[in-house]
């Protein structure tokens, strides 16, 4: 099952520009959040940025998962006809 999900992600990364943009932004946010979390001290604006980035990252993850669900549903629907 995990392999199927990875194969689907790989396929969508190659064929779906919107999906690719979501994954790219999610990755970029993950890197910035990682950078902020490694800092010994965050200023108030950095703390606010970190919270905001984490919320945006979660929203992107939801959108990515929705896209995967839709695509799996579309594939299952096409196979049944």
N, C-alpha and C positions, 0 to 999 in steps of 0.2 A: 504494500500500500504506500509506504513512504517513497519507494522508487517511482511509483506512478505519479505521485504529487510532484516530485522533483522533475520528472520527465515533462509533465504538464507545464511547470514553471519555466523550464528550459525552452519549450515550444513557444510559450507566450512571449518570452523575452526576445525570441527571434522574430515573431510575427505580429506582435501587438504593441504599437508605439506607446499607447496610453499605459499599458501594463509595465512596459520598460521604464517609463518616466516615474511611475509610482515606486517601483523597486529601487531605482537610482536615488530618488529623493529619500526613501527610507534608509538606504545605506549611508547617504551623506549625513543624515541626522544622527544615525547611530555613531558615526565617527566623531561628530561634534560633541554629542553627549558623553562619549567615552573620554574625549579630551577634558571636558569640564569635570567629569567625575574623578579624574586623576589629579586634579589640582588640590593642593593642601588647603587652600582657602578660596572661596568664591565671594566676590563682591555682591552686593544686593542685586544690581542689574544682571550679573551672571547667574545668580540663583533663579531669578525670574525667567531668564532665557532658558535655563535648564528645564524648568517646569514646563514652559511653553513648548520646547522642543520635544519633550517626552509625550505631551498630549498630542502634538502633531504626528509624531511617530506612531502612536497607537491608532490614530485615525487612519493613517496610511496603511497600517497592518490590516485594519478592518476592510479597507477598500481592496487590498490585494486578495484577502481571503474571499471577499464577495466575488471578485473577478474569477477566482479559481472555482468557486461553487457554481457560478453561472456557466462557465465553460464546461464543467463536468456534467451539469444538467443538460446543456445543449447537446453534448456528445451522446449522452444516454438517450435523449429524445430522438436524435437522428438514427441511432442504432435500432431503436424499437420500431422504426417505420420502414 
